Amino acid sequence: MCGICGYTLSLGSDEDRRVIESMKEYLRHRGPDGEGSFFSAECVLGHRRLSIIDIESGRQPMANEDGSVQVVFNGEIYNYKALWKELEGVGHRFASDHSDTEVIVHGYEEWGTTLFERLNGIFAIALWDARKRTLVLARDHLGVKPLYYACHQSNVVFASEPKAILCHPAIKPAFNPAQVANYFFFRAPIGPDTLFKGIQKLAAGSFAVWHADEGVLRVTAYWRPHVSPERMHDECEAVNAVMAQIVHSVGAQLMSDVPLGIFLSGGVDSSLVAVAANAHEAKWDGFVVSTGGEDDETARSQEVADRLGVCNNVLAVGGDAFLENFERWAYYNDDPVADPSALALLLISKYARESGKKVMLAGEGGDELFGGYNSYRRFLFYDRIRKYPLLSHACATCLKISGRGNYREDDYMRLRKGAWMFPGTAHACGFATLSRVVHADLKPLEAIVSVCRHHGSDEGSALDRACIFDQRVRLANDLLPRTDRASMAVGLEARVPLLDHRLVTMANGIAPHAKIANGCLKSILKKALSAHLPRRMVYRRKIGFDMPLEQWLRRDLAGQINAYLRGRAIACLNYEALAKMATDFLDGANDVHAGFIWAYLLLEKWHEMWCGSRQPSPRGVMT
């Protein structure tokens, strides 16, 4: 894992060195083990290295024999050995011992941009082809590794994080209010745009090509999650096929020249990853956060670790730890994601790194692939009854009266009268709230509908459409960026074996009745895990991370919230409505969600940090 950066068109030798060194400094946390640069009249590349594979000879930028192809790369290519052998078979000769980066160099020489669909891994790649005077940027199938870019006149600036792009003298920080509604609703800006005007993120499963003669960056998709035309209807067949692929994916991602561990919550997904790692007789330790709350995951995590015979490391944290790291998280979270669990992931990543780990496996993706969220049940319910308006209205009313209904039911009532669509699992606030807090001239509801239409799918069943939407939107914009930033903030590589694109394709070909069987969410994965762990450890209530968010916001951050409300720094927000919501929340009103207040606080902090007159220096925060 690493940090990459660069730009087209030299600024002059002295200025190039100053700018690229500044860009690399803002990426130092991603690659504390080394650095390198490449300079030419038409392209400058920078690299910060976290050494995982081929520690001695894997330095970057890496070039072909005559130096005409230069590559900087962030990630891991899990099938590099097979590609290495194939390339050697057609005459390519390798200078390194076993560098997956060199496979990219020679693979591009042999296959051009069709290389990227051949790669099995997690990657963000920047490649300069001097003969063609071409810059190529590429990102992995699901978007595990980040890559941002900004176009200025006819040139391109790119980096692993937006903060590094701001080091280029042509790029000035400017707020993009058009993404505010998406940020509140989906917990993140939805690509390709960010909250920085003019800075975009390359879409997952895409590559972009810039030619010096044209001066235009052209983006092409090479892969996207979709419903597989070949359906797997037999549940037993699906369970066996999925488990075999998980074991294979985990085995491929165990490759490392450094120690590794697993984020072990004790839930289905992380337990499956752990079981698969044991099938390969891998040496690993578990890591889990303990908050001491009602839904603390420690007991479940320890039970799985004991069952599998591995060491489990428990990090006990309280509200003070979150508060102390709030400023640091805002710095790393510069394309802001409002997922409240991100700070906890930052803390456990730091603990794992200090315990000697450089690589961690995570269970991300199981819910989005195999139907693991209650939001899918809700969508399926309303999809069935939406043709009967009186019945659907009566059901929503009953839910509210019983205390089980919330703004999501109100939104489904609104959607059934217009364009029917799945609004995503994040669905972090309601349409009514958006209408109150985001100025009407930004058309916040139209922004949400536009995302749902653009990234949604008309293929397959209602469950298919919901899962595909979350794979395209929630994973790429919320969950995977959260995991990447929290781990890379401390120089830790996080791998996500359940998001091997071949497993994604397999999952999207399984019939819906097998994914949610007799009302049981994620039935395929639970049946697969039941062959290795007792049923009582598999079929139990799903819990998310238990963070004392409400208490923390009310006790420790009320003053900061009120100060931002008085400052009114973000022009597109309705501060009267926000002040009413914040007051209700701080006074203990049940109908105001802590997650929304957290998102608002992070937005203000981000705006203050990155859109103000003085941006933070990396040395002042990375401690």
C-alpha positions in Angstrom: 0.0 0.0 0.0 1.2 3.4 -0.8 0.3 7.0 -1.8 0.7 8.2 -5.3 0.5 11.7 -6.9 1.6 13.6 -9.9 0.6 16.0 -12.7 1.2 16.7 -16.4 3.3 19.6 -17.7 6.5 20.5 -15.8 6.4 23.7 -13.8 10.2 24.0 -14.0 12.8 21.8 -12.3 13.0 23.7 -8.9 9.2 24.2 -8.7 8.5 20.6 -9.7 10.7 19.3 -6.8 9.0 21.7 -4.4 5.4 20.8 -5.5 5.9 17.0 -5.7 7.7 16.9 -2.3 4.8 18.8 -0.8 2.3 16.4 -2.3 4.2 13.4 -1.1 4.5 14.9 2.4 0.7 15.1 2.6 0.7 11.3 1.7 3.5 10.3 4.1 1.1 8.4 6.4 0.1 6.2 3.5 3.8 5.2 2.8 6.2 5.8 5.7 8.8 3.3 4.4 10.2 5.2 1.4 9.6 7.6 -1.4 10.5 8.3 -5.0 9.9 10.7 -7.9 10.0 10.9 -11.7 10.5 14.1 -13.6 10.1 14.9 -17.3 8.9 17.9 -19.3 5.4 16.5 -19.7 4.8 14.5 -16.6 5.9 14.4 -12.9 5.1 11.4 -10.7 5.5 10.9 -6.9 5.3 7.9 -4.6 5.2 7.2 -0.9 5.8 3.5 -0.1 4.5 1.1 2.5 6.5 -2.0 1.8 4.5 -5.2 1.8 5.7 -7.3 -1.2 9.3 -7.4 -2.5 10.5 -5.2 0.3 14.1 -4.9 -1.0 13.5 -4.2 -4.8 10.0 -2.9 -5.1 10.8 0.8 -5.1 8.7 3.2 -7.2 8.4 4.8 -9.7 9.2 1.6 -11.6 10.1 1.6 -15.2 10.5 -0.8 -18.2 14.0 -1.4 -19.7 14.3 1.8 -21.6 12.5 4.0 -19.1 9.7 4.9 -21.6 7.0 3.5 -19.3 6.9 4.8 -15.7 4.5 3.5 -13.0 3.4 4.5 -9.5 1.0 2.1 -7.9 -1.0 1.9 -4.7 -2.4 -1.6 -3.8 -1.7 -5.3 -4.3 -2.1 -7.5 -7.3 -3.1 -10.9 -6.0 -2.7 -12.8 -9.3 0.7 -11.2 -10.2 2.5 -14.6 -10.2 0.2 -16.0 -12.9 0.6 -12.8 -15.0 4.4 -12.8 -14.4 4.6 -16.3 -15.8 2.4 -15.4 -18.8 4.5 -12.3 -19.6 7.7 -14.2 -19.3 6.3 -16.7 -21.7 6.0 -14.1 -24.4 9.5 -12.7 -23.9 9.3 -10.1 -21.1 12.2 -10.1 -18.7 11.9 -8.9 -15.0 14.5 -6.9 -13.1 12.9 -7.4 -9.6 12.6 -10.5 -7.5 8.8 -10.7 -7.1 7.3 -7.2 -7.5 3.7 -7.0 -8.5 4.4 -3.4 -9.7 6.7 -4.7 -12.4 3.8 -6.9 -13.6 1.9 -3.7 -14.3 4.8 -2.2 -16.2 5.2 -5.2 -18.5 1.5 -6.0 -18.6 0.8 -2.5 -20.0 3.5 -3.0 -22.6 1.9 -6.2 -23.7 -1.8 -5.6 -23.3 -2.3 -1.8 -23.1 -5.3 -0.6 -21.1 -6.9 -4.1 -21.3 -4.4 -5.0 -18.6 -6.7 -3.6 -15.9 -9.5 -6.1 -16.4 -7.0 -8.9 -16.1 -5.8 -7.7 -12.7 -7.2 -9.4 -9.6 -6.4 -7.0 -6.7 -6.9 -3.7 -5.1 -5.2 -0.9 -7.0 -4.9 2.8 -8.0 -2.4 3.1 -10.8 -0.8 6.1 -12.6 1.3 5.2 -15.7 3.2 7.6 -18.0 3.9 6.3 -21.5 6.6 8.7 -22.9 6.4 7.2 -26.4 2.7 7.9 -26.7 3.0 11.0 -24.5 0.1 9.6 -22.5 -0.9 9.5 -18.8 -3.1 6.6 -17.8 -4.9 6.4 -14.4 -6.8 3.3 -13.3 -8.7 2.1 -10.3 -9.7 -1.5 -9.1 -13.0 -3.1 -9.8 -14.9 -2.2 -6.6 -12.9 1.0 -5.7 -11.1 -0.3 -2.7 -8.1 2.0 -3.4 -8.8 5.8 -3.9 -7.7 8.0 -6.8 -8.6 11.7 -7.2 -7.9 14.1 -10.0 -8.4 17.7 -11.0 -8.3 19.1 -14.6 -6.8 22.6 -15.0 -7.0 24.0 -18.5 -5.5 21.1 -20.6 -3.6 19.4 -17.8 -4.3 16.9 -15.0 -3.3 16.8 -11.3 -3.9 13.5 -9.4 -3.3 11.9 -6.0 -4.5 9.3 -3.6 -6.1 12.0 -1.4 -7.6 15.5 -2.3 -5.3 17.3 0.2 -2.3 16.4 -1.9 -3.9 17.8 -5.1 -4.3 21.2 -3.3 -0.5 21.5 -3.2 -0.4 22.2 -6.9 -0.4 25.9 -7.5 -3.1 25.7 -10.2 -5.6 24.1 -7.8 -7.4 26.2 -5.2 -9.7 24.8 -2.5 -13.4 25.7 -3.3 -16.6 24.3 -1.8 -19.0 22.3 -4.0 -22.5 22.8 -2.5 -24.1 20.6 -5.2 -22.9 17.5 -3.2 -24.2 18.6 0.2 -27.5 16.8 -0.1 -25.8 13.6 -1.2 -23.4 13.9 1.8 -26.2 14.1 4.3 -28.4 11.4 2.7 -25.8 8.8 1.6 -23.2 9.7 4.3 -20.7 10.7 1.6 -20.4 12.7 -1.6 -21.3 10.5 -4.6 -18.7 10.2 -7.3 -17.4 11.4 -9.6 -17.8 14.6 -7.7 -16.5 15.5 -4.2 -17.2 18.4 -1.9 -14.2 20.2 -3.5 -15.3 22.0 -6.6 -13.2 20.7 -9.5 -11.7 17.7 -7.7 -13.2 14.4 -8.8 -12.7 10.7 -7.9 -12.0 8.2 -10.7 -14.9 5.7 -10.7 -14.4 2.2 -9.5 -13.7 -0.2 -12.3 -12.5 2.6 -14.6 -9.4 3.9 -16.3 -8.7 7.4 -17.7 -6.4 8.4 -20.5 -4.8 11.8 -21.1 -2.9 12.5 -24.3 -0.6 15.5 -24.4 -1.7 16.5 -27.9 -5.4 16.5 -26.9 -5.2 17.8 -23.3 -8.4 16.0 -22.4 -8.9 13.2 -19.8 -11.2 10.5 -21.1 -12.7 8.0 -18.6 -13.7 4.5 -19.6 -15.4 1.9 -17.5 -14.0 -1.7 -17.8 -16.1 -3.3 -15.1 -19.2 -2.7 -13.1 -21.4 -4.8 -10.7 -24.4 -6.1 -12.5 -26.9 -9.0 -12.2 -25.4 -12.1 -13.7 -27.5 -13.6 -16.5 -26.6 -17.1 -15.3 -28.6 -17.7 -12.1 -27.7 -20.1 -9.4 -31.0 -21.4 -7.9 -30.0 -24.4 -5.9 -29.1 -23.2 -2.4 -26.8 -26.1 -1.5 -24.8 -25.5 -4.8 -24.6 -21.8 -4.0 -23.3 -22.4 -0.4 -20.6 -24.7 -1.6 -19.5 -22.5 -4.5 -19.4 -19.4 -2.3 -17.4 -21.0 0.4 -14.9 -22.4 -2.1 -14.5 -18.9 -3.6 -14.1 -17.3 -0.2 -11.4 -19.7 0.7 -9.7 -19.1 -2.6 -10.0 -15.3 -2.3 -8.6 -15.2 1.3 -5.8 -17.5 0.3 -4.8 -15.1 -2.5 -4.9 -12.2 -0.1 -2.8 -13.8 2.6 0.3 -13.1 0.4 2.6 -10.8 2.4 6.2 -10.5 3.4 5.0 -8.8 6.7 2.8 -9.8 9.7 -1.0 -9.7 9.2 -4.2 -9.8 11.3 -8.0 -9.8 11.0 -10.5 -7.2 12.1 -12.6 -9.8 14.0 -16.0 -8.5 15.2 -17.3 -12.0 15.6 -20.0 -11.4 13.0 -20.7 -13.6 10.1 -18.4 -11.9 7.6 -15.3 -11.5 9.6 -15.7 -15.0 11.0 -15.9 -16.4 7.5 -12.7 -14.6 6.6 -11.1 -16.1 9.8 -12.3 -19.6 9.0 -10.9 -19.3 5.5 -7.5 -18.0 6.8 -7.3 -21.1 9.1 -8.1 -23.3 6.1 -4.7 -22.1 4.7 -3.0 -22.6 8.1 -2.2 -18.9 8.1 -0.7 -17.2 11.2 -2.8 -14.3 12.2 -4.2 -12.4 15.2 -7.7 -11.0 15.8 -8.4 -7.3 16.7 -11.6 -5.8 18.1 -12.7 -2.6 19.8 -14.5 -2.8 23.1 -16.7 0.1 24.4 -18.3 -1.7 27.3 -21.8 -0.9 25.9 -24.9 -3.1 25.6 -23.9 -4.2 22.0 -20.2 -4.6 22.7 -18.7 -7.1 20.1 -15.9 -8.3 22.4 -17.6 -11.4 23.7 -18.6 -12.6 20.2 -15.1 -11.9 18.9 -13.4 -13.7 21.7 -15.7 -16.7 21.3 -14.8 -17.0 17.6 -11.0 -16.6 18.3 -11.1 -19.2 21.0 -13.0 -21.6 18.7 -10.4 -21.1 16.0 -7.4 -21.2 18.4 -5.9 -17.8 17.7 -4.9 -14.8 19.8 -7.4 -12.0 20.1 -6.4 -8.4 20.9 -9.0 -6.2 22.5 -8.8 -2.4 22.5 -10.9 -0.8 25.2 -11.9 2.7 24.4 -14.2 5.4 25.8 -15.6 8.6 24.6 -12.4 10.5 25.5 -10.5 8.5 23.0 -12.9 9.5 20.2 -12.8 13.1 21.3 -9.0 13.2 21.4 -8.8 11.8 17.8 -11.6 13.9 16.3 -9.1 16.5 14.8 -6.9 13.7 13.3 -9.9 12.0 11.7 -11.1 15.2 10.2 -7.6 15.6 8.6 -7.5 12.2 7.1 -11.2 12.3 6.1 -10.7 15.0 3.5 -13.3 13.6 1.1 -15.7 13.4 4.1 -17.5 10.3 5.0 -20.0 10.6 7.8 -19.9 7.0 9.0 -19.8 7.2 12.8 -17.8 4.0 13.1 -14.9 5.4 11.1 -13.2 6.8 14.2 -13.3 3.4 15.9 -11.7 1.9 12.9 -9.0 4.5 13.1 -8.3 3.6 16.7 -8.2 -0.2 16.2 -6.0 0.3 13.1 -3.5 2.3 15.2 -3.6 -0.5 17.8 -2.9 -3.2 15.2 -0.1 -1.2 13.7 1.5 -0.6 17.1 1.2 -4.4 17.7 3.4 -5.0 14.7 0.9 -5.6 12.0 1.2 -4.1 8.5 -1.7 -6.0 6.8 -5.2 -6.6 8.0 -8.1 -8.5 6.5 -11.6 -7.1 6.9 -15.1 -8.5 6.3 -16.4 -5.6 4.2 -18.9 -6.5 1.5 -20.8 -9.5 2.8 -24.0 -7.6 3.5 -24.0 -5.8 0.1 -23.4 -9.1 -1.8 -25.6 -11.5 0.0 -28.5 -9.5 1.4 -27.5 -8.7 5.0 -29.3 -5.5 5.8 -32.7 -4.8 7.3 -33.0 -2.1 4.6 -33.4 -4.9 2.1 -36.3 -6.4 4.0 -37.9 -2.9 4.2 -37.5 -2.3 0.4 -38.9 -5.8 -0.4 -41.9 -5.2 1.8 -42.8 -1.8 0.2 -42.0 -3.1 -3.2 -44.7 -5.9 -2.7 -47.4 -3.7 -1.3 -46.8 -0.4 -3.2 -49.5 -1.4 -5.8 -52.0 -1.2 -2.9 -51.9 2.4 -1.6 -54.3 2.0 1.2 -52.5 -1.1 2.5 -49.1 0.5 2.3 -50.3 3.6 4.1 -51.9 1.6 6.8 -48.7 -0.4 7.3 -46.6 2.7 7.6 -49.1 4.2 10.1 -49.0 1.0 12.2 -45.3 1.1 12.3 -45.3 4.7 13.5 -47.9 4.0 16.2 -45.9 1.0 17.4 -42.8 3.1 17.6 -41.0 1.1 15.0 -41.5 3.5 12.1 -39.2 6.4 11.2 -38.3 8.8 8.4 -37.5 5.9 6.1 -41.2 4.8 6.1 -42.1 8.4 5.3 -39.7 8.4 2.4 -41.1 5.2 1.0 -44.5 6.6 1.1 -43.3 9.5 -1.0 -41.4 7.3 -3.4 -44.3 5.0 -4.1 -46.2 8.0 -5.5 -43.5 8.9 -8.0 -40.4 7.2 -9.3 -40.0 3.9 -7.4 -36.4 3.2 -6.5 -34.2 1.9 -3.7 -32.7 4.8 -1.8 -29.7 2.9 -0.4 -28.9 1.3 2.9 -27.2 4.4 4.3 -30.4 6.5 3.9 -28.9 8.6 6.8 -31.7 11.2 6.9 -35.1 11.7 5.4 -36.3 13.8 2.4 -38.2 16.1 4.8 -35.0 16.8 6.8 -33.0 17.5 3.6 -35.7 19.9 2.4 -35.4 21.9 5.7 -31.6 22.1 6.0 -30.4 22.4 2.4 -31.4 25.5 0.4 -34.1 24.8 -2.1 -32.1 26.3 -5.0 -29.8 23.2 -4.8 -32.8 21.0 -5.4 -31.8 18.4 -2.8 -34.5 15.8 -3.5 -33.8 15.9 -7.2 -30.1 15.3 -6.4 -31.0 12.1 -4.5 -33.3 10.9 -7.2 -30.6 11.5 -9.8 -28.1 9.4 -7.9 -30.6 6.6 -7.5 -31.5 6.6 -11.2 -27.9 6.9 -12.5 -26.4 4.2 -10.3 -29.4 2.0 -9.9 -30.2 -1.1 -12.0 -33.4 -2.2 -13.8 -32.2 -5.8 -13.9 -33.4 -8.6 -11.8 -35.6 -8.7 -8.7 -36.1 -6.0 -6.1 -33.3 -7.6 -3.9 -31.0 -7.7 -6.9 -31.6 -4.0 -7.6 -31.0 -3.1 -3.9 -27.8 -5.1 -3.6 -26.4 -3.7 -6.9 -27.1 -0.2 -5.9 -25.3 -0.6 -2.6 -22.3 -2.2 -4.4 -22.1 0.7 -6.7 -22.9 3.6 -4.3 -22.4 2.6 -0.7 -19.3 0.5 -1.0 -17.4 2.8 -3.4 -18.3 6.1 -1.7 -18.8 5.3 2.0 -17.6 2.0 3.4 -14.4 1.4 1.4 -13.1 5.0 1.7 -13.8 4.8 5.4 -11.7 1.6 5.7 -9.0 2.9 3.5 -8.5 6.2 5.3 -8.7 4.8 8.8 -6.1 2.1 8.1 -3.8 4.1 5.8 -3.8 6.9 8.4 -1.4 4.7 10.4 0.4 3.0 7.5 -1.7 -0.2 7.7 -3.0 -2.0 4.6 -6.6 -3.3 4.8 -7.6 -6.1 2.4 -11.2 -7.1 1.7 -11.3 -10.7 0.4 -15.1 -10.8 0.2 -14.9 -8.1 -2.5 -12.8 -10.1 -4.9 -14.6 -9.2 -8.1 -15.1 -12.9 -9.0 -17.0 -13.4 -5.8 -19.1 -10.3 -6.5 -20.0 -11.7 -9.9 -20.9 -15.1 -8.3 -23.0 -13.5 -5.6 -24.9 -11.4 -8.2 -25.8 -14.6 -9.9 -27.5 -16.3 -6.9 -31.2 -16.3 -6.9 -32.8 -13.9 -4.3 -34.7 -16.6 -2.5 -31.4 -18.2 -1.6 -29.9 -15.0 -0.2 -32.9 -14.2 2.1 -34.4 -17.6 2.8 -37.5 -17.7 4.9 -36.8 -14.2 6.2 -33.2 -15.0 7.2 -30.8 -12.4 6.0 -27.6 -13.5 4.4 -28.7 -17.1 4.5 -26.0 -18.3 2.1 -23.1 -17.0 4.2 -24.7 -18.3 7.4 -25.1 -21.8 6.1 -21.5 -21.7 4.9 -20.3 -20.6 8.3 -22.5 -23.2 10.1 -20.2 -25.9 8.7 -17.4 -24.5 10.8 -19.0 -22.8 13.9 -21.9 -23.8 16.1 -25.3 -22.5 15.0 -25.7 -20.4 18.1 -22.6 -18.4 17.1 -24.0 -17.9 13.5 -27.7 -17.4 13.9 -27.8 -14.5 16.4 -28.9 -11.0 16.3 -26.9 -8.7 14.0 -25.3 -5.8 15.8 -23.3 -2.9 14.4 -20.5 -1.2 16.1 -21.6 0.0 19.6 -20.3 3.6 19.8 -21.6 6.0 22.5 -22.3 8.6 19.8 -25.2 10.3 21.4 -23.5 10.6 24.8 -20.3 11.8 23.2 -21.9 14.5 21.1 -24.0 15.8 24.0 -21.3 15.7 26.7 -18.2 16.6 24.8 -19.0 18.3 21.6 -22.1 20.4 22.3 -20.0 23.6 22.6 -18.4 23.0 19.2 -21.7 22.3 17.6 -23.2 25.5 18.9 -20.1 27.5 17.8 -20.5 26.3 14.3 -24.2 27.1 14.3 -23.4 30.7 15.3 -20.7 31.0 12.7 -22.9 30.1 9.7 -19.9 29.5 7.5 -21.6 27.3 4.9 -23.9 29.4 2.8 -26.1 26.6 1.3 -27.3 25.5 4.8 -30.5 26.7 6.6 -29.0 27.4 10.0 -32.4 28.1 11.6 -33.5 24.6 10.9 -30.2 23.2 11.9 -30.3 25.1 15.2 -33.7 23.7 16.0 -32.6 20.2 15.2 -29.4 20.5 17.3 -31.3 22.0 20.2 -33.8 19.2 20.2 -31.0 16.6 20.0 -28.9 18.2 22.8 -32.1 18.3 24.9 -32.7 14.6 24.4 -35.4 14.6 21.7 -35.8 11.1 20.3 -36.8 12.1 16.8 -33.4 13.7 16.0 -30.8 11.2 15.0 -27.2 11.4 16.4 -25.9 10.3 13.0 -27.2 13.4 11.4 -25.7 15.7 14.0 -22.4 13.9 13.6 -22.6 14.4 9.8 -23.3 18.1 10.3 -20.4 18.5 12.8 -18.0 16.7 10.4 -19.1 18.9 7.5 -18.4 22.1 9.4 -15.0 20.7 10.6 -14.1 19.7 7.0 -15.1 23.1 5.7 -13.1 24.9 8.4 -10.0 22.8 7.8 -9.9 22.6 4.0 -11.8 25.6 2.7 -10.4 28.3 5.1 -7.5 30.6 4.5 -5.0 28.3 6.2 -5.0 24.5 5.6 -3.4 22.2 8.2 0.2 21.1 7.7 0.8 17.3 7.8 3.4 17.7 10.5 0.9 19.4 12.7 -1.6 16.5 12.6 0.2 13.2 11.9 1.3 12.6 15.5 
